Amino acid sequence: MLVSSLIPASQKEREAADQLKTAAQPLATQVTDAAKTMAQDLKEPAQAAMDNVKATATDAAQNVKTEGQQAATDVKDRATDAKDNVQNT
């Protein structure tokens, strides 16, 4: 195998390779065009999905913030009530 790669290609081999390359070119173009079309077709759904994930994450962050603020207020109120109970006893 290694020896055959060292021997230069014959004229017939070069011609056969050129013919194969020429014959395969339309198929390569079709595959490239199909891949570009597929990428373009998937671009909008992917963007919509990304926007949806972003909106969900923003809503979740807002919920966590609100719940944290409510919990802090609750703790503060309980601490104030406990202080008042201790002082009045």
C-alpha positions as CSV (number, residue, x, y, z in Angstrom):
1,M,0.0,0.0,0.0
2,L,2.8,2.4,0.9
3,V,4.7,1.5,-2.2
4,S,1.8,2.3,-4.4
5,S,1.4,5.7,-2.9
6,L,5.0,6.5,-3.9
7,I,4.5,5.6,-7.6
8,P,3.1,8.5,-9.6
9,A,-0.4,8.1,-11.0
10,S,-0.6,7.1,-14.6
11,Q,-2.3,9.3,-17.2
12,K,-5.3,7.0,-17.2
13,E,-5.6,7.1,-13.4
14,R,-5.4,10.9,-13.5
15,E,-8.1,11.0,-16.2
16,A,-10.3,8.7,-14.2
17,A,-9.9,10.8,-11.1
18,D,-10.8,13.9,-13.0
19,Q,-13.9,12.3,-14.5
20,L,-14.9,11.1,-11.1
21,K,-14.4,14.6,-9.6
22,T,-16.4,16.1,-12.5
23,A,-19.2,13.6,-12.1
24,A,-19.4,14.1,-8.3
25,Q,-19.5,17.9,-8.5
26,P,-23.3,18.2,-9.0
27,L,-23.9,15.8,-6.1
28,A,-21.6,17.9,-3.9
29,T,-23.4,21.0,-4.9
30,Q,-26.8,19.4,-4.1
31,V,-25.6,18.3,-0.7
32,T,-24.2,21.7,0.1
33,D,-27.4,23.4,-1.0
34,A,-29.5,21.0,1.1
35,A,-27.3,21.6,4.1
36,K,-27.7,25.4,3.7
37,T,-31.4,25.1,3.3
38,M,-31.7,22.9,6.4
39,A,-29.6,25.4,8.4
40,Q,-31.8,28.3,7.3
41,D,-35.0,26.3,8.1
42,L,-33.8,25.5,11.6
43,K,-32.6,29.1,12.3
44,E,-36.1,30.5,13.2
45,P,-37.2,27.6,15.4
46,A,-33.9,27.7,17.2
47,Q,-34.2,31.4,17.8
48,A,-37.8,31.0,19.1
49,A,-36.7,28.2,21.5
50,M,-33.8,30.4,22.7
51,D,-36.2,33.3,23.3
52,N,-38.6,30.9,25.2
53,V,-35.7,29.7,27.4
54,K,-34.6,33.2,28.1
55,A,-38.2,34.3,29.1
56,T,-38.6,31.3,31.4
57,A,-35.2,32.0,33.1
58,T,-36.2,35.7,33.5
59,D,-39.5,34.7,35.1
60,A,-37.9,32.2,37.4
61,A,-35.3,34.8,38.5
62,Q,-38.1,37.2,39.2
63,N,-40.0,34.6,41.2
64,V,-36.9,33.8,43.3
65,K,-36.4,37.5,44.0
66,T,-40.0,38.0,45.0
67,E,-40.0,34.9,47.3
68,G,-36.7,36.0,48.8
69,Q,-38.1,39.4,49.6
70,Q,-41.2,37.9,51.1
71,A,-39.2,35.5,53.2
72,A,-36.9,38.4,54.4
73,T,-40.0,40.4,55.4
74,D,-41.5,37.4,57.2
75,V,-38.3,36.8,59.2
76,K,-38.1,40.5,60.1
77,D,-41.7,40.5,61.2
78,R,-41.2,37.4,63.3
79,A,-38.1,38.9,64.8
80,T,-39.9,42.1,65.7
81,D,-42.8,40.0,67.3
82,A,-40.3,37.9,69.3
83,K,-38.5,41.1,70.5
84,D,-41.9,42.6,71.5
85,N,-42.8,39.4,73.4
86,V,-39.5,39.3,75.3
87,Q,-39.8,43.0,76.2
88,N,-43.4,42.7,77.4
89,T,-42.7,39.6,79.5
